[in-house]
């Protein structure tokens, strides 16, 4: 920490101030580029414009960039590498996705693609998921190159397409088709981690993602006998599917405490004194405020029906009915989950899966030490805890290369901000000061990791 302070009057400190100043502009300009990913090629916007923007900003300070489209037009990805001092060490991958989920402008206080900077926030779709981290990574990458700083090891910066639909045109495609872009990478950081929650008396805990549930997007199909809607039928596909979906939607999978969740709860207990008894763990987790929404979903597997499709005319009983279900499965639970699912649905319901694996690593090692030191240097007295993400990220793809993954997009947040509600929510926004804080933390982290 003292070494960092000694730089306060030289060009390093000046360069950091430039990065802090420009991160807000970068975030705002990225949000203005509509990269809506509906999952449907007919309606998605594509990431090309945002990828070209990022590539231009990197090239402007001297990076050589690689622009790759997956084969689907407009699905742009950008990768750049900064050589480190020790080529024998594994590279660190810093990745972020450029796509965002849809937004209905009629529901927002500001236009979701305005990138408005007002009331101390940058507003718009992607402000927290995850053009904030893209902007902070870009600002940090530009600062390192512009000021001629050589990091301890190679840094790979990757800006990716299609994360919101599973990464099939982004991280997953690159891992399978262009793995050489990530040669030598052993560890990675990305979204949904490193943000603060205020737990007690202005004591902030910064949550680093060390695990995430697996994704299993499930299509259910039931077949019956087609016929006229005016007649008596005992083999109605719609009725059978509705009954199966109802059973599934009402089912409660068992509570299973993974190591990541246990370590997080133990950390909260140490800070607050609140115990989490296993006979009422959900009730106690429910007292964590907005954080309970995310943590509660990591206590058990979930299977939430999201869409139903059947029929084409009011007076025709269809022969097929289909439903889609968003399943999220804890690490180590896939086989047990599938057995339980089969019992709930029964033999007459066909199942098709699109699966992405869970992610889990331990909260230890030099990289974790560097994260902790970088946070506490900017926020003395802060606590850094591991946690499990209930959703999914591109880490699912990068772990196929043997890369150890963490969520570390540092933000110091106001105590009264319901941060988890902003993901895919209305009036998504990120505090300006949180962006500046995150840029300082990333700068320190990248120069010491």
C-alpha positions in Angstrom: 0.0 0.0 0.0 2.8 2.4 0.8 4.4 1.8 -2.6 1.2 2.7 -4.3 1.0 6.0 -2.3 4.5 6.9 -3.3 3.3 7.2 -6.8 0.8 9.9 -6.0 2.9 12.7 -7.5 4.2 11.0 -10.6 2.8 10.0 -13.9 1.3 6.8 -12.6 -1.1 8.7 -10.4 -1.9 11.0 -13.2 -2.5 8.1 -15.5 -4.9 6.6 -13.0 -6.8 9.8 -12.7 -7.3 9.8 -16.5 -8.6 6.2 -16.3 -11.0 7.2 -13.5 -12.3 10.1 -15.5 -12.8 8.2 -18.7 -14.5 5.2 -17.3 -17.8 7.0 -16.9 -17.7 8.2 -20.6 -16.8 4.6 -21.7 -19.8 3.1 -19.8 -22.2 5.7 -21.1 -21.1 5.3 -24.7 -21.2 1.5 -24.5 -24.8 1.6 -23.1 -25.8 3.9 -26.0 -24.8 1.0 -28.4 -27.9 -1.2 -28.5 -26.7 -4.8 -28.2 -30.0 -6.4 -27.3 -29.8 -10.2 -27.3 -33.3 -11.7 -27.6 -31.9 -15.2 -28.3 -33.7 -15.0 -31.7 -31.5 -14.3 -34.7 -34.5 -12.4 -36.3 -34.7 -9.8 -33.6 -31.4 -9.5 -31.8 -29.2 -6.5 -32.5 -25.7 -8.1 -32.5 -22.6 -7.0 -30.9 -20.5 -5.8 -33.9 -20.9 -2.1 -33.2 -19.8 -2.4 -29.6 -17.0 -4.8 -30.4 -15.7 -2.3 -33.0 -15.9 0.5 -30.4 -13.9 -1.5 -28.0 -11.3 -2.5 -30.6 -10.9 1.2 -31.6 -10.4 2.2 -28.0 -7.7 -0.4 -27.5 -6.0 0.3 -30.8 -5.9 4.0 -29.9 -3.4 3.3 -27.2 -1.4 0.7 -29.1 -3.0 -2.7 -28.6 -3.1 -5.2 -31.4 -6.6 -6.6 -31.4 -8.2 -9.7 -32.8 -11.8 -9.3 -34.0 -13.7 -12.5 -34.5 -17.3 -13.3 -35.6 -18.6 -16.7 -34.7 -20.0 -17.3 -38.2 -23.3 -15.7 -37.4 -23.2 -12.2 -38.9 -22.7 -9.3 -36.4 -21.8 -11.5 -33.4 -18.5 -9.7 -32.7 -15.8 -10.6 -30.2 -12.6 -8.8 -29.5 -9.4 -10.2 -27.8 -6.2 -8.4 -26.9 -3.1 -9.4 -24.9 -0.7 -7.3 -22.8 2.7 -9.0 -22.3 3.8 -9.4 -18.7 7.1 -9.4 -17.0 7.2 -13.2 -16.4 6.2 -15.2 -19.4 6.5 -18.4 -17.4 3.5 -17.5 -15.3 0.0 -18.4 -16.4 -1.9 -15.5 -18.0 -4.8 -13.8 -16.3 -8.0 -13.5 -18.5 -10.2 -10.5 -17.9 -13.5 -11.0 -19.8 -16.8 -9.3 -20.2 -19.8 -9.6 -22.5 -21.1 -6.9 -24.8 -24.7 -8.1 -25.2 -27.7 -7.1 -23.0 -31.2 -8.4 -22.4 -34.1 -6.5 -23.9 -35.7 -3.5 -22.3 -39.1 -1.8 -22.7 -38.5 1.9 -22.8 -42.1 2.6 -21.6 -41.2 1.2 -18.2 -38.1 3.2 -17.6 -37.5 6.6 -16.0 -34.9 7.3 -18.7 -34.5 5.7 -22.1 -32.7 2.4 -21.5 -30.2 3.1 -24.3 -29.5 6.7 -23.4 -26.5 6.1 -21.2 -27.7 9.1 -19.2 -25.4 10.4 -16.5 -27.6 12.0 -13.8 -28.2 11.9 -10.1 -24.8 10.4 -9.5 -25.5 7.3 -11.7 -25.0 6.0 -15.2 -28.4 4.8 -16.4 -29.3 2.2 -19.0 -29.6 -1.4 -20.0 -26.2 -3.1 -19.3 -25.2 -0.6 -16.6 -24.6 -3.5 -14.2 -24.9 -6.4 -16.6 -22.2 -5.8 -17.6 -21.1 -2.8 -19.5 -19.9 -1.3 -16.2 -17.2 -4.0 -15.9 -16.5 -3.8 -19.7 -15.9 0.0 -19.2 -13.7 -0.5 -16.1 -11.6 -3.3 -17.8 -11.3 -1.1 -20.9 -10.2 1.9 -18.8 -7.7 -0.2 -16.9 -6.3 -1.8 -20.1 -5.9 1.6 -21.7 -4.2 3.0 -18.7 -1.6 0.2 -18.5 -0.7 0.4 -22.2 -0.8 4.2 -22.4 1.6 4.5 -19.4 3.9 1.7 -20.4 3.2 -0.4 -17.3 4.3 -4.0 -17.6 2.1 -6.3 -15.4 3.6 -9.2 -13.5 2.1 -11.7 -16.1 0.3 -11.6 -19.4 -3.1 -10.1 -19.3 -5.7 -11.2 -21.9 -8.7 -8.9 -22.3 -11.7 -10.4 -24.0 -15.0 -8.6 -24.9 -17.6 -11.2 -25.9 -20.9 -11.8 -27.6 -24.0 -13.8 -26.6 -23.5 -14.4 -22.9 -27.1 -13.6 -22.3 -28.1 -16.6 -24.4 -25.4 -19.0 -23.2 -22.4 -17.8 -25.1 -22.9 -20.1 -28.0 -21.8 -17.3 -30.4 -19.3 -15.9 -28.0 -17.2 -17.5 -25.3 -18.3 -21.1 -26.0 -17.7 -20.7 -29.7 -14.2 -19.2 -29.1 -13.2 -21.9 -26.7 -14.2 -24.5 -29.2 -12.9 -22.8 -32.3 -10.2 -20.3 -31.3 -8.7 -21.6 -28.1 -5.3 -20.2 -29.1 -6.6 -16.7 -28.2 -6.5 -17.8 -24.6 -3.2 -19.7 -24.7 -1.5 -19.9 -21.3 -4.5 -18.5 -19.3 -4.8 -20.2 -15.9 -7.1 -17.8 -14.0 -9.9 -15.4 -15.0 -12.1 -12.6 -13.6 -15.4 -11.3 -14.8 -18.9 -10.2 -13.7 -21.2 -10.5 -10.7 -18.5 -10.4 -7.9 -16.5 -7.8 -6.0 -19.6 -5.7 -5.2 -20.2 -4.5 -1.7 -23.1 -5.2 0.7 -23.4 -3.2 3.9 -24.1 -5.8 6.6 -23.6 -3.9 9.9 -22.6 -0.5 11.2 -21.1 0.6 7.8 -19.1 -2.6 7.6 -19.0 -3.6 3.9 -18.5 -7.1 2.7 -17.3 -7.5 -0.9 -18.6 -10.7 -2.4 -16.3 -12.5 -4.8 -18.0 -15.2 -6.9 -16.2 -18.6 -6.5 -19.1 -20.7 -7.7 -22.2 -20.7 -9.8 -25.1 -23.0 -10.4 -25.3 -25.0 -13.6 -27.8 -24.1 -16.2 -30.2 -26.6 -17.7 -32.7 -25.1 -20.2 -35.3 -27.8 -20.5 -37.9 -28.3 -23.1 -40.8 -30.6 -22.1 -43.0 -32.2 -24.7 -46.2 -34.2 -24.2 -48.1 -36.0 -27.0 -51.7 -36.8 -27.1 -54.6 -37.4 -29.5 -55.7 -34.6 -31.8 -59.4 -34.0 -32.1 -62.3 -31.6 -32.2 -62.6 -29.3 -29.3 -66.3 -30.0 -28.9 -65.9 -33.7 -28.1 -64.9 -35.7 -25.0 -61.2 -36.5 -24.9 -59.2 -38.5 -22.4 -55.8 -38.0 -24.1 -55.4 -34.2 -24.2 -51.7 -33.2 -24.5 -52.4 -29.7 -23.1 -54.1 -31.1 -20.0 -51.3 -33.6 -19.4 -48.6 -31.0 -19.9 -50.3 -28.5 -17.6 -50.5 -31.1 -14.8 -46.8 -32.0 -15.2 -45.7 -28.3 -15.2 -47.8 -27.6 -12.1 -46.2 -30.5 -10.3 -42.8 -29.2 -11.2 -43.5 -25.6 -10.4 -44.8 -26.5 -7.0 -41.9 -28.8 -6.1 -39.3 -27.9 -3.6 -35.9 -29.4 -4.1 -33.9 -30.3 -1.0 -31.6 -27.8 0.7 -28.0 -28.6 0.0 -25.2 -26.4 1.5 -22.2 -26.3 -0.8 -18.7 -25.3 0.5 -19.0 -21.9 -1.1 -22.4 -21.2 0.6 -21.2 -22.4 4.0 -18.1 -20.2 3.8 -20.2 -17.2 2.8 -22.7 -17.7 5.7 -19.8 -18.2 8.2 -18.4 -14.9 7.0 -21.7 -13.1 7.5 -22.0 -14.6 11.0 -18.5 -13.4 11.9 -19.4 -9.8 10.8 -23.0 -9.6 12.1 -23.2 -12.2 14.9 -26.3 -13.7 13.2 -26.3 -17.5 13.1 -27.8 -19.6 10.2 -29.3 -22.7 11.9 -29.9 -25.4 9.4 -33.4 -26.1 10.7 -34.4 -22.5 9.6 -31.7 -21.5 7.2 -34.1 -20.1 4.6 -35.8 -17.9 7.2 -32.5 -16.5 8.4 -31.2 -15.9 4.8 -34.5 -14.1 4.1 -33.4 -11.4 6.6 -30.4 -10.4 4.4 -32.5 -7.9 2.5 -32.1 -7.6 -1.2 -29.1 -10.0 -1.1 -31.6 -12.8 0.1 -32.9 -12.9 -3.5 -29.6 -14.2 -4.8 -28.3 -16.2 -1.8 -31.6 -17.9 -1.2 -31.5 -19.3 -4.8 -28.1 -21.0 -4.0 -29.5 -23.1 -1.2 -31.3 -25.6 -3.5 -31.8 -26.5 -7.1 -34.6 -24.6 -8.9 -36.8 -25.4 -11.9 -39.0 -22.5 -13.0 -41.4 -23.0 -16.0 -41.2 -20.0 -18.2 -43.1 -20.6 -21.5 -46.0 -22.8 -22.8 -46.8 -23.6 -26.4 -49.7 -25.6 -27.8 -52.4 -25.6 -30.4 -53.2 -23.4 -33.4 -57.0 -23.0 -33.2 -59.6 -22.7 -30.5 -61.7 -25.7 -31.5 -58.8 -28.1 -32.3 -57.2 -30.2 -29.6 -53.5 -30.4 -30.5 -51.5 -33.6 -30.6 -48.4 -31.9 -29.0 -47.9 -29.4 -26.2 -44.6 -28.0 -25.1 -43.1 -26.1 -22.2 -39.7 -24.6 -21.4 -38.2 -24.6 -17.9 -35.2 -22.7 -16.6 -33.4 -25.1 -14.3 -30.4 -24.1 -12.1 -28.5 -26.9 -10.5 -26.0 -26.8 -7.7 -22.5 -28.2 -8.2 -22.5 -32.0 -7.8 -26.3 -32.3 -8.0 -26.9 -32.9 -11.7 -27.5 -36.7 -11.5 -29.7 -36.4 -8.4 -31.6 -33.5 -9.9 -32.4 -35.5 -13.1 -33.6 -38.4 -11.1 -35.9 -36.2 -9.0 -37.1 -34.5 -12.1 -38.0 -37.8 -13.8 -40.1 -38.8 -10.7 -41.9 -35.5 -10.8 -42.7 -35.4 -14.5 -43.4 -39.1 -15.1 -42.7 -41.3 -18.1 -45.1 -39.6 -20.6 -43.2 -36.3 -20.6 -40.3 -36.1 -23.1 -37.3 -34.0 -22.1 -34.7 -32.1 -24.2 -31.8 -30.4 -22.5 -29.4 -27.5 -23.3 -27.0 -27.7 -20.4 -24.1 -25.5 -19.2 -22.1 -26.9 -16.3 -21.7 -25.4 -12.8 -18.6 -23.6 -11.8 -16.8 -24.0 -8.4 -13.3 -23.1 -7.1 -11.8 -22.5 -3.7 -11.4 -19.1 -2.0 -7.7 -19.2 -1.6 -4.4 -18.6 -3.3 -2.3 -15.6 -4.5 -5.1 -14.3 -6.8 -7.6 -14.1 -3.9 -4.9 -12.4 -1.8 -4.5 -9.8 -4.5 -8.3 -9.2 -4.7 -8.5 -8.8 -1.0 -5.5 -6.4 -0.8 -6.8 -4.3 -3.7 -10.2 -3.9 -2.1 -9.0 -3.2 1.4 -6.5 -0.6 0.1 -9.4 1.4 -1.2 -11.9 0.5 1.6 -10.0 -0.2 4.9 -11.9 -2.4 7.2 -13.8 -4.1 4.4 -14.3 -7.8 4.5 -14.0 -10.0 1.4 -16.2 -13.1 1.2 -16.8 -15.9 -1.3 -20.3 -16.6 -2.5 -22.2 -18.6 -5.1 -24.0 -17.0 -8.0 -27.5 -18.3 -8.7 -27.2 -17.4 -12.4 -24.5 -18.2 -15.0 -21.7 -16.4 -16.7 -19.1 -17.1 -19.5 -17.0 -18.8 -16.8 -18.9 -22.0 -17.7 -17.1 -21.9 -21.1 -13.7 -20.9 -20.0 -13.4 -23.6 -17.3 -13.3 -26.1 -20.3 -9.8 -24.7 -20.9 -8.8 -25.5 -17.3 -9.1 -21.9 -16.3 -9.9 -21.1 -12.7 -12.7 -18.5 -12.6 -13.8 -15.8 -10.2 -16.4 -13.1 -10.3 -14.6 -9.8 -9.5 -16.1 -6.6 -10.9 -15.4 -4.4 -7.9 -18.0 -1.8 -7.0 -18.5 0.1 -3.7 -22.2 0.6 -3.5 -24.6 2.7 -1.4 -26.0 0.8 1.6 -29.6 1.5 0.4 -29.2 0.4 -3.2 -31.0 -2.9 -4.0 -28.2 -3.9 -6.4 -29.4 -7.5 -7.2 -32.8 -6.1 -8.3 -31.1 -4.1 -11.1 -29.9 -7.2 -13.0 -32.3 -7.4 -16.0 -34.5 -4.9 -14.1 -36.1 -1.6 -14.9 -34.0 1.5 -14.3 -30.8 -0.4 -14.3 -28.0 2.0 -13.2 -24.5 2.1 -11.6 -23.2 4.8 -9.3 -20.6 7.0 -10.9 -18.4 6.8 -7.8 -18.6 3.0 -7.9 -17.2 3.0 -11.4 -14.3 5.2 -10.3 -13.7 3.0 -7.3 -13.8 -0.2 -9.4 -11.3 1.3 -11.8 -8.8 2.1 -9.0 -9.2 -1.4 -7.6 -8.8 -3.1 -10.9 -5.7 -1.0 -11.7 -4.1 -2.0 -8.4 -5.2 -5.6 -8.9 -3.9 -6.0 -12.4 -0.5 -4.4 -11.5 -0.1 -6.8 -8.6 -1.7 -10.1 -9.6 
